[in-house]
Amino acid sequence: MSIFTPTNQIRLTNVAVVRMKKGGKRFEIACYKNKVMSWRLGAEKDLDEVLQTHTVFINVSKGQVAKKDDLTKAFGTDDQTEICKQVLAKGELQVSDKERQTQLETTFRDIAAIVAEKCVNPETKRPYTVILIERAMKDIHYSVKANKSSKQQALDVIRQLKETMEIQRAHMRLRLLLPAKEAKRLKEKLKPLLQVVESEDFDEELEMVCLVDPGCFREIDELIRCETKGKGSLEVLSLKDVEEGDEKL
């Protein structure tokens, strides 16, 4: 899609239009495709990478620019950049049915790939294939949410799949070194956060090798740093405790 803006004859190509109705008027902004969602999810911070022009239109495809009076009446300001930000945040992204369907299918596959990468069958510790996860997502009738990132949705999917199949996030293997003075007290505090303690060795300090849920990593790290005033340490031995070969149903 290519358009001309008659006011300055700038030709805009590869346009994604975001539309907003306010004060009985329609307002539109011209953005680069694929950048609107990046901005909304916080991945893109540079407004110039998102907006094709800091101009508010009433019709982007015809190049019709909004009047200052209409902007002031609707938004309480005629600052085009500020209004663009409002439209970008709350407006409706205009996409064709075909584009929307393609986008949803791509996101669906992305979510399945993230789940397959992060999870295993807890019984065998083997990972599931992406195709198997896609099939399981279809079985629970999971519908993609356009306003959420693939990573956020993958965590939702894991929670939902736990109700219908044997699946959990692959454990991380950590080595913890705790100073002798704090070892006993700190070990009790850490207990609820550790899934499996594989080995313990007490000499001048307590060394523990354990498996933990990745969601607890930050809490364990903060607990050791704060309680030992930086004398204790945590080392990641492996990000995923998995067995070779794919899981089959």
C-alpha positions as CSV (number, residue, x, y, z in Angstrom):
1,M,0.0,0.0,0.0
2,S,1.4,3.4,-1.0
3,I,-0.1,6.8,-0.2
4,F,0.6,10.5,-0.8
5,T,0.2,13.3,1.7
6,P,-0.7,16.3,-0.4
7,T,0.5,18.8,2.2
8,N,4.2,17.9,1.9
9,Q,4.2,15.2,-0.8
10,I,5.9,12.6,1.4
11,R,5.2,9.2,0.0
12,L,4.4,6.7,2.7
13,T,4.9,3.0,1.9
14,N,4.7,-0.2,4.0
15,V,2.0,1.6,6.1
16,A,0.2,0.2,9.1
17,V,-2.7,2.4,10.1
18,V,-3.8,2.8,13.8
19,R,-7.3,4.4,14.1
20,M,-9.1,6.0,17.1
21,K,-12.5,7.6,17.4
22,K,-12.7,10.4,19.9
23,G,-15.1,13.3,20.3
24,G,-17.2,12.0,17.4
25,K,-14.2,12.2,15.0
26,R,-12.0,9.6,13.4
27,F,-8.2,10.1,13.8
28,E,-5.5,8.0,12.2
29,I,-1.7,7.7,12.4
30,A,0.7,6.1,9.9
31,C,3.1,3.5,11.4
32,Y,5.6,0.9,10.2
33,K,4.2,-2.6,9.9
34,N,5.3,-5.0,12.8
35,K,6.3,-2.0,15.0
36,V,3.0,-1.2,16.6
37,M,2.9,-4.4,18.7
38,S,6.6,-4.1,19.5
39,W,5.8,-0.6,21.0
40,R,2.8,-1.8,22.9
41,L,4.7,-4.7,24.4
42,G,7.6,-2.4,25.4
43,A,10.2,-4.0,23.0
44,E,10.5,-0.9,20.9
45,K,11.2,2.4,22.8
46,D,12.1,4.7,19.9
47,L,8.9,6.4,18.6
48,D,10.6,7.3,15.3
49,E,11.0,3.6,14.6
50,V,7.3,3.2,15.0
51,L,5.8,6.3,13.4
52,Q,6.2,7.1,9.7
53,T,5.4,10.7,10.5
54,H,4.5,12.7,13.6
55,T,1.2,13.7,11.9
56,V,-2.3,13.0,12.8
57,F,-4.7,12.3,9.9
58,I,-8.4,11.9,9.5
59,N,-7.6,9.5,6.6
60,V,-4.1,8.2,6.1
61,S,-4.7,6.6,2.7
62,K,-6.0,9.9,1.2
63,G,-3.4,11.9,3.0
64,Q,-6.0,14.1,4.8
65,V,-4.5,15.7,7.8
66,A,-6.6,16.4,10.9
67,K,-7.4,20.1,11.7
68,K,-5.8,21.7,14.8
69,D,-9.2,22.7,16.2
70,D,-10.5,19.1,16.0
71,L,-7.4,17.8,17.7
72,T,-7.7,20.4,20.6
73,K,-11.4,19.6,21.0
74,A,-10.9,15.9,21.1
75,F,-7.5,15.6,22.9
76,G,-7.2,18.9,24.8
77,T,-3.9,19.6,22.9
78,D,-2.7,20.1,19.4
79,D,0.7,18.5,20.2
80,Q,0.9,16.0,17.3
81,T,3.5,13.8,19.0
82,E,1.5,13.4,22.2
83,I,-1.6,12.7,20.3
84,C,0.2,10.1,18.2
85,K,1.3,8.4,21.4
86,Q,-2.3,8.3,22.7
87,V,-3.6,6.8,19.4
88,L,-0.7,4.4,19.3
89,A,-1.6,3.2,22.9
90,K,-5.4,3.0,22.6
91,G,-6.2,2.9,18.9
92,E,-7.2,0.0,16.8
93,L,-4.6,-1.4,14.4
94,Q,-6.1,-1.8,11.0
95,V,-5.2,-5.1,9.4
96,S,-6.8,-7.2,6.7
97,D,-8.5,-10.5,7.7
98,K,-5.7,-12.4,5.8
99,E,-2.9,-10.4,7.6
100,R,-4.7,-11.0,11.0
101,Q,-5.0,-14.7,10.3
102,T,-1.3,-15.0,9.3
103,Q,-0.3,-13.1,12.4
104,L,-2.3,-15.4,14.7
105,E,-0.9,-18.5,13.1
106,T,2.7,-17.2,13.4
107,T,2.1,-16.3,17.1
108,F,0.5,-19.7,17.7
109,R,3.6,-21.5,16.4
110,D,5.9,-19.2,18.4
111,I,4.0,-20.0,21.6
112,A,4.3,-23.7,20.9
113,A,8.0,-23.4,20.2
114,I,8.6,-21.6,23.5
115,V,6.6,-24.2,25.5
116,A,8.5,-27.0,23.8
117,E,11.8,-25.3,24.6
118,K,11.0,-24.7,28.3
119,C,9.1,-27.9,29.2
120,V,9.5,-31.6,29.7
121,N,7.5,-34.6,30.8
122,P,8.2,-34.8,34.5
123,E,8.2,-38.6,34.5
124,T,10.8,-39.1,31.8
125,K,12.4,-35.6,31.7
126,R,12.2,-35.7,28.0
127,P,11.2,-32.6,26.0
128,Y,8.0,-32.5,23.9
129,T,8.2,-31.7,20.1
130,V,6.7,-28.4,18.8
131,I,4.2,-30.3,16.7
132,L,3.0,-32.3,19.8
133,I,2.6,-29.0,21.8
134,E,0.7,-27.4,18.9
135,R,-1.7,-30.4,18.8
136,A,-2.2,-30.2,22.6
137,M,-2.9,-26.5,22.3
138,K,-5.6,-27.2,19.6
139,D,-7.1,-29.9,21.9
140,I,-7.6,-27.3,24.7
141,H,-8.9,-24.8,22.1
142,Y,-6.3,-22.2,23.0
143,S,-6.9,-18.9,21.2
144,V,-4.1,-16.5,20.7
145,K,-4.4,-13.0,22.3
146,A,-3.1,-10.3,20.0
147,N,-2.3,-7.9,22.9
148,K,0.0,-10.3,24.8
149,S,3.6,-11.4,23.9
150,S,4.3,-15.0,22.9
151,K,6.4,-15.4,26.1
152,Q,3.5,-14.3,28.4
153,Q,1.1,-16.6,26.5
154,A,3.5,-19.5,26.7
155,L,3.3,-19.3,30.5
156,D,-0.5,-19.3,30.3
157,V,-0.4,-22.3,28.0
158,I,1.9,-24.3,30.3
159,R,-0.6,-23.7,33.2
160,Q,-3.6,-24.9,31.1
161,L,-1.8,-27.9,29.6
162,K,-0.9,-29.2,33.1
163,E,-4.6,-30.0,33.5
164,T,-4.7,-32.3,30.5
165,M,-1.1,-33.8,30.2
166,E,2.1,-34.5,32.1
167,I,4.1,-31.3,31.6
168,Q,6.2,-29.0,33.7
169,R,9.0,-26.5,33.1
170,A,12.4,-28.1,32.9
171,H,14.3,-27.7,36.2
172,M,17.5,-25.7,36.4
173,R,20.5,-27.3,38.1
174,L,22.3,-24.9,40.5
175,R,25.3,-25.1,42.8
176,L,24.8,-23.1,46.0
177,L,27.7,-22.1,48.3
178,L,26.6,-20.9,51.8
179,P,29.0,-19.6,54.5
180,A,29.2,-22.0,57.5
181,K,27.6,-19.4,59.9
182,E,24.5,-18.8,57.9
183,A,24.3,-22.3,56.3
184,K,21.7,-24.0,58.7
185,R,19.4,-21.1,58.9
186,L,19.6,-20.3,55.2
187,K,19.1,-23.9,54.2
188,E,15.7,-23.9,56.0
189,K,14.6,-20.8,54.2
190,L,15.7,-22.2,50.8
191,K,14.0,-25.6,51.4
192,P,10.5,-24.6,50.0
193,L,12.2,-23.2,46.8
194,L,14.3,-26.3,46.0
195,Q,12.7,-29.2,44.1
196,V,15.4,-31.8,44.5
197,V,18.7,-31.6,46.5
198,E,21.1,-33.9,44.6
199,S,24.1,-33.5,46.9
200,E,25.3,-31.7,50.0
201,D,28.9,-31.3,51.1
202,F,29.8,-29.4,54.4
203,D,33.4,-28.4,54.9
204,E,34.2,-24.7,55.6
205,E,31.0,-23.9,53.8
206,L,27.9,-25.7,52.7
207,E,27.9,-26.7,49.0
208,M,24.6,-27.9,47.6
209,V,23.7,-29.1,44.1
210,C,20.0,-28.9,43.5
211,L,17.2,-28.7,40.9
212,V,14.8,-25.8,41.0
213,D,11.9,-24.4,39.1
214,P,13.2,-21.6,36.8
215,G,10.5,-19.3,38.2
216,C,12.2,-19.5,41.7
217,F,15.7,-18.6,40.4
218,R,15.5,-14.8,41.1
219,E,14.1,-15.4,44.6
220,I,16.9,-17.9,45.5
221,D,19.5,-15.5,44.1
222,E,18.2,-12.6,46.1
223,L,17.8,-14.6,49.3
224,I,21.5,-15.8,49.1
225,R,22.9,-12.4,48.3
226,C,20.9,-10.6,51.1
227,E,21.2,-13.2,53.8
228,T,24.9,-13.7,53.4
229,K,25.8,-10.1,52.5
230,G,27.4,-11.2,49.3
231,K,29.5,-14.0,50.9
232,G,27.4,-16.8,49.5
233,S,27.2,-17.6,45.8
234,L,25.0,-19.3,43.2
235,E,26.2,-21.0,40.0
236,V,24.0,-22.2,37.2
237,L,25.3,-25.7,36.2
238,S,22.6,-26.3,33.5
239,L,19.6,-24.3,32.4
240,K,17.5,-27.4,31.6
241,D,17.7,-30.8,33.3
242,V,16.5,-33.0,30.4
243,E,17.1,-36.5,29.0
244,E,18.0,-37.1,25.4
245,G,15.3,-37.9,22.8
246,D,11.8,-36.4,22.3
247,E,8.7,-37.3,24.3
248,K,6.0,-39.1,22.4
249,L,2.3,-39.6,23.3
